[in-house]
Amino acid sequence: MSPVVVVGAGLGGLAATVRLAAAGRDVTLVEARDVPGGCCGSVSLDGYRFDTGPSVLTMPRVLADVFAAAGHDMESLLPLRRLDPYYRLRFHDGSHLDMVAGREAMAERVRELCGAAEADRYLRFRTRLGELFAVEWRDFIDRDVTRLRSLLRPLALARLASLGGLRRLDRLVKAHLTDPRLVRAHTFQSLYVGLSPRQALGIYAVIAHMDTVGGVFFPADGGMHAIPRALADVARKAGASIRYGTRAVKVETGHDGVRAVRLDTGERLPARHVVVACDLPAAHQGLLPPEAGDWRLRRPRFSPSCLVMHFGLDRRLADQAHHTLHFGRDWDSGFSALRAGRPQPDPSLLVTYPESDSSAAPEGHATLTVLEPTANLRGDGDWTRLTPYLRERLLGRLADLGYGDLSQDCRLTYDPPAWAGLGHSAGTPFALDHRLTQTAWFRPAGAAGRVPGLHFAGMHTAPGVGVPPVLISGRLAAERILRTPR
């Protein structure tokens, strides 16, 4: 079989590598860092281990399918546990809502917080979310949309429109739910795709379905970084060669397409197919040939970034959920600030407390990670001033929320310049946002039309941002290669 080189050992690159190697292809995976994971990374410091990438895992069957492609049962190699609750949502008025498993159990939580009438509305809306998900998953998310004709599905599009998927997200949700707290519980997910609920299309209500209906999961041991480690092991067992600490510097092409990948060691890896699964805008700055240019990246619109603080605690917290979302008081002004490229005046915070991960901290200790959405580097902020200000403000906010004085417990901070230093364009780990003109076929293509054999995977291409979409992008790249006789 003609050789394949995959550039980048993030989840997209690993998913493609596993599937290609399992199909008998000669695959070499090249990764600039010393470990797999890409965005799904890990850092150990002062006896604590922190996940530095995604903390939310939904749709575990997408991940299980990657293991199954190589003949492995995920549960035996990477056991997962369902979080309970999936999230704890705390509102500025002091109330809270736990998102839990089960239709009736969740309706009862809504009934206790919002009343019986809203619980009935919630159940009808939950059904609507399921209908939207069924249409989108089959016809758009889990499908290769590299070619424009892939979107020409009139019946599916008509069904989406009838369900409200082409309306704005906030209008769709408010048409079904009336309590502002419940509306926030089903629209905050728009931040995952880099937009406010007023900007995002209703199709992104499916993220709320994945989170609040499908559930949120976590590896039983080793944190989120256990996922890429397990996938890398499976790739090796399937016959792939993995080169860590090696950077790809040039994809070489000829008249018939891809020829080789040149490495920073001076080596030249012959290849008839290449999967580029790293930061795509950065790859176009030298790694990729000019003819691989994509008009969709001429004016890229990036998602907001985030300030993340990792704390190592010498204690455990009582009655703390794995994921707690503290909503800011002024919901709309926060999104307006992000759109304008400014920090939010009263941000919502995601607090992650992986108490069940025994590898995260010494016995009797714990880790705490706090994420505040903020502007990316495309704004005009002076981060030498902004970062210290935001750190201090965040520490004060956490103290007010009951976490105590954490100023001596902070072990690690990531701000937009730090994300840029890790290779994320515009200083955001969330890639391009998902406005209509950067969704599906309008998102950078999964294959270079003018360079046969050149494919792309990861969050900059379709389906987009998030663990399941990135894994799907790797599968789609592998399937395109396996269909090609090159």
Solvent accessible surface area in square Angstrom, and as a share of the most:
residue,aa,sasa,rsa
1,M,165,0.74
2,S,24,0.15
3,P,41,0.26
4,V,1,0.01
5,V,2,0.01
6,V,0,0.00
7,V,11,0.06
8,G,9,0.08
9,A,0,0.00
10,G,12,0.11
11,L,13,0.07
12,G,3,0.03
13,G,0,0.00
14,L,0,0.00
15,A,0,0.00
16,A,0,0.00
17,T,0,0.00
18,V,0,0.00
19,R,41,0.15
20,L,0,0.00
21,A,6,0.04
22,A,43,0.33
23,A,52,0.40
24,G,54,0.52
25,R,22,0.08
26,D,85,0.44
27,V,2,0.01
28,T,24,0.14
29,L,0,0.00
30,V,2,0.01
31,E,10,0.05
32,A,39,0.30
33,R,91,0.33
34,D,114,0.59
35,V,75,0.43
36,P,13,0.08
37,G,1,0.01
38,G,19,0.18
39,C,52,0.31
40,C,4,0.02
41,G,9,0.09
42,S,35,0.22
43,V,48,0.28
44,S,86,0.56
45,L,66,0.33
46,D,95,0.49
47,G,59,0.57
48,Y,10,0.04
49,R,31,0.11
50,F,4,0.02
51,D,31,0.16
52,T,20,0.12
53,G,30,0.29
54,P,44,0.28
55,S,23,0.15
56,V,27,0.15
57,L,1,0.00
58,T,9,0.05
59,M,20,0.09
60,P,30,0.19
61,R,125,0.46
62,V,12,0.07
63,L,1,0.00
64,A,31,0.24
65,D,68,0.35
66,V,1,0.00
67,F,0,0.00
68,A,62,0.48
69,A,41,0.32
70,A,24,0.19
71,G,71,0.68
72,H,54,0.24
73,D,90,0.47
74,M,19,0.08
75,E,94,0.42
76,S,84,0.54
77,L,68,0.34
78,L,7,0.03
79,P,56,0.35
80,L,26,0.13
81,R,88,0.32
82,R,114,0.42
83,L,3,0.01
84,D,119,0.62
85,P,15,0.09
86,Y,2,0.01
87,Y,1,0.00
88,R,26,0.09
89,L,0,0.00
90,R,79,0.29
91,F,12,0.05
92,H,83,0.37
93,D,89,0.46
94,G,62,0.59
95,S,26,0.17
96,H,83,0.37
97,L,4,0.02
98,D,15,0.08
99,M,1,0.00
100,V,12,0.07
101,A,48,0.37
102,G,40,0.38
103,R,100,0.37
104,E,113,0.51
105,A,49,0.38
106,M,0,0.00
107,A,0,0.00
108,E,73,0.33
109,R,89,0.32
110,V,0,0.00
111,R,83,0.30
112,E,125,0.56
113,L,36,0.18
114,C,28,0.17
115,G,30,0.29
116,A,60,0.46
117,A,58,0.45
118,E,3,0.01
119,A,0,0.00
120,D,69,0.36
121,R,69,0.25
122,Y,2,0.01
123,L,27,0.14
124,R,149,0.54
125,F,0,0.00
126,R,24,0.09
127,T,65,0.38
128,R,64,0.24
129,L,1,0.00
130,G,25,0.24
131,E,61,0.27
132,L,0,0.00
133,F,26,0.11
134,A,51,0.40
135,V,10,0.06
136,E,9,0.04
137,W,22,0.08
138,R,145,0.53
139,D,6,0.03
140,F,29,0.12
141,I,25,0.13
142,D,42,0.22
143,R,82,0.30
144,D,37,0.19
145,V,9,0.05
146,T,32,0.19
147,R,151,0.55
148,L,87,0.43
149,R,164,0.60
150,S,19,0.12
151,L,30,0.15
152,L,126,0.63
153,R,76,0.28
154,P,100,0.63
155,L,156,0.77
156,A,11,0.08
157,L,68,0.34
158,A,62,0.48
159,R,106,0.39
160,L,8,0.04
161,A,51,0.40
162,S,77,0.49
163,L,5,0.02
164,G,6,0.06
165,G,0,0.00
166,L,91,0.45
167,R,112,0.41
168,R,104,0.38
169,L,1,0.01
170,D,17,0.09
171,R,157,0.57
172,L,1,0.00
173,V,0,0.00
174,K,115,0.49
175,A,62,0.48
176,H,39,0.18
177,L,1,0.01
178,T,88,0.51
179,D,22,0.12
180,P,94,0.59
181,R,55,0.20
182,L,0,0.00
183,V,11,0.07
184,R,31,0.11
185,A,0,0.00
186,H,2,0.01
187,T,1,0.01
188,F,11,0.05
189,Q,2,0.01
190,S,1,0.00
191,L,42,0.21
192,Y,61,0.23
193,V,5,0.03
194,G,7,0.07
195,L,6,0.03
196,S,4,0.02
197,P,5,0.03
198,R,136,0.50
199,Q,55,0.25
200,A,0,0.00
201,L,18,0.09
202,G,0,0.00
203,I,22,0.11
204,Y,24,0.09
205,A,0,0.00
206,V,4,0.03
207,I,22,0.11
208,A,1,0.00
209,H,25,0.11
210,M,14,0.06
211,D,2,0.01
212,T,2,0.01
213,V,40,0.23
214,G,30,0.29
215,G,0,0.00
216,V,0,0.00
217,F,24,0.10
218,F,3,0.01
219,P,1,0.00
220,A,45,0.35
221,D,85,0.44
222,G,6,0.06
223,G,0,0.00
224,M,1,0.00
225,H,11,0.05
226,A,7,0.05
227,I,0,0.00
228,P,0,0.00
229,R,100,0.37
230,A,13,0.10
231,L,0,0.00
232,A,1,0.01
233,D,61,0.32
234,V,0,0.00
235,A,0,0.00
236,R,112,0.41
237,K,131,0.55
238,A,33,0.26
239,G,59,0.57
240,A,9,0.07
241,S,55,0.35
242,I,27,0.14
243,R,69,0.25
244,Y,65,0.25
245,G,42,0.40
246,T,8,0.05
247,R,139,0.51
248,A,11,0.09
249,V,63,0.36
250,K,76,0.32
251,V,1,0.00
252,E,39,0.18
253,T,42,0.25
254,G,30,0.28
255,H,175,0.78
256,D,47,0.24
257,G,2,0.02
258,V,0,0.00
259,R,90,0.33
260,A,0,0.00
261,V,0,0.00
262,R,86,0.31
263,L,3,0.01
264,D,80,0.41
265,T,82,0.48
266,G,51,0.49
267,E,71,0.32
268,R,108,0.39
269,L,28,0.14
270,P,83,0.52
271,A,1,0.01
272,R,64,0.23
273,H,1,0.00
274,V,0,0.00
275,V,0,0.00
276,V,1,0.01
277,A,13,0.10
278,C,53,0.32
279,D,24,0.13
280,L,7,0.04
281,P,18,0.12
282,A,49,0.38
283,A,4,0.03
284,H,49,0.22
285,Q,153,0.68
286,G,37,0.35
287,L,19,0.10
288,L,7,0.04
289,P,8,0.05
290,P,118,0.74
291,E,64,0.29
292,A,5,0.04
293,G,40,0.39
294,D,29,0.15
295,W,119,0.42
296,R,31,0.11
297,L,27,0.13
298,R,194,0.71
299,R,181,0.66
300,P,24,0.15
301,R,97,0.35
302,F,20,0.08
303,S,1,0.01
304,P,21,0.13
305,S,1,0.01
306,C,1,0.01
307,L,0,0.00
308,V,9,0.05
309,M,0,0.00
310,H,2,0.01
311,F,0,0.00
312,G,0,0.00
313,L,0,0.00
314,D,95,0.49
315,R,84,0.31
316,R,102,0.37
317,L,33,0.16
318,A,99,0.77
319,D,118,0.61
320,Q,36,0.16
321,A,7,0.05
322,H,16,0.07
323,H,0,0.00
324,T,2,0.01
325,L,14,0.07
326,H,8,0.04
327,F,4,0.02
328,G,2,0.02
329,R,156,0.57
330,D,72,0.37
331,W,40,0.14
332,D,65,0.34
333,S,34,0.22
334,G,2,0.02
335,F,14,0.06
336,S,45,0.29
337,A,2,0.02
338,L,15,0.07
339,R,120,0.44
340,A,60,0.46
341,G,18,0.17
342,R,130,0.47
343,P,31,0.19
344,Q,12,0.05
345,P,81,0.51
346,D,41,0.21
347,P,7,0.04
348,S,15,0.10
349,L,0,0.00
350,L,27,0.14
351,V,0,0.00
352,T,11,0.06
353,Y,2,0.01
354,P,21,0.13
355,E,80,0.36
356,S,49,0.31
357,D,5,0.03
358,S,87,0.56
359,S,53,0.34
360,A,4,0.03
361,A,16,0.13
362,P,57,0.36
363,E,172,0.77
364,G,38,0.36
365,H,54,0.24
366,A,4,0.03
367,T,6,0.03
368,L,1,0.00
369,T,27,0.16
370,V,0,0.00
371,L,43,0.21
372,E,1,0.00
373,P,13,0.08
374,T,0,0.00
375,A,3,0.02
376,N,18,0.09
377,L,63,0.32
378,R,154,0.56
379,G,29,0.28
380,D,140,0.73
381,G,32,0.31
382,D,72,0.37
383,W,24,0.08
384,T,113,0.66
385,R,188,0.69
386,L,34,0.17
387,T,18,0.10
388,P,69,0.44
389,Y,125,0.47
390,L,0,0.00
391,R,69,0.25
392,E,112,0.50
393,R,60,0.22
394,L,2,0.01
395,L,20,0.10
396,G,35,0.34
397,R,48,0.18
398,L,0,0.00
399,A,47,0.36
400,D,127,0.66
401,L,65,0.32
402,G,66,0.63
403,Y,19,0.07
404,G,34,0.32
405,D,111,0.57
406,L,2,0.01
407,S,47,0.31
408,Q,156,0.69
409,D,18,0.09
410,C,31,0.19
411,R,69,0.25
412,L,42,0.21
413,T,36,0.21
414,Y,23,0.09
415,D,20,0.10
416,P,0,0.00
417,P,55,0.35
418,A,34,0.26
419,W,13,0.04
420,A,39,0.31
421,G,69,0.67
422,L,76,0.38
423,G,39,0.38
424,H,18,0.08
425,S,23,0.15
426,A,18,0.14
427,G,0,0.00
428,T,2,0.01
429,P,18,0.12
430,F,58,0.24
431,A,2,0.01
432,L,0,0.00
433,D,3,0.01
434,H,7,0.03
435,R,72,0.26
436,L,104,0.52
437,T,91,0.53
438,Q,9,0.04
439,T,20,0.12
440,A,22,0.17
441,W,49,0.17
442,F,75,0.31
443,R,1,0.01
444,P,2,0.01
445,A,16,0.12
446,G,9,0.08
447,A,23,0.18
448,A,14,0.11
449,G,83,0.80
450,R,168,0.61
451,V,3,0.01
452,P,66,0.42
453,G,9,0.08
454,L,1,0.00
455,H,12,0.05
456,F,11,0.04
457,A,6,0.04
458,G,10,0.10
459,M,27,0.12
460,H,10,0.05
461,T,3,0.01
462,A,15,0.11
463,P,26,0.16
464,G,0,0.00
465,V,26,0.15
466,G,33,0.31
467,V,6,0.04
468,P,7,0.04
469,P,18,0.11
470,V,18,0.10
471,L,3,0.01
472,I,2,0.01
473,S,2,0.02
474,G,0,0.00
475,R,41,0.15
476,L,10,0.05
477,A,0,0.00
478,A,0,0.00
479,E,60,0.27
480,R,24,0.09
481,I,0,0.00
482,L,70,0.35
483,R,162,0.59
484,T,39,0.23
485,P,136,0.85
486,R,60,0.22
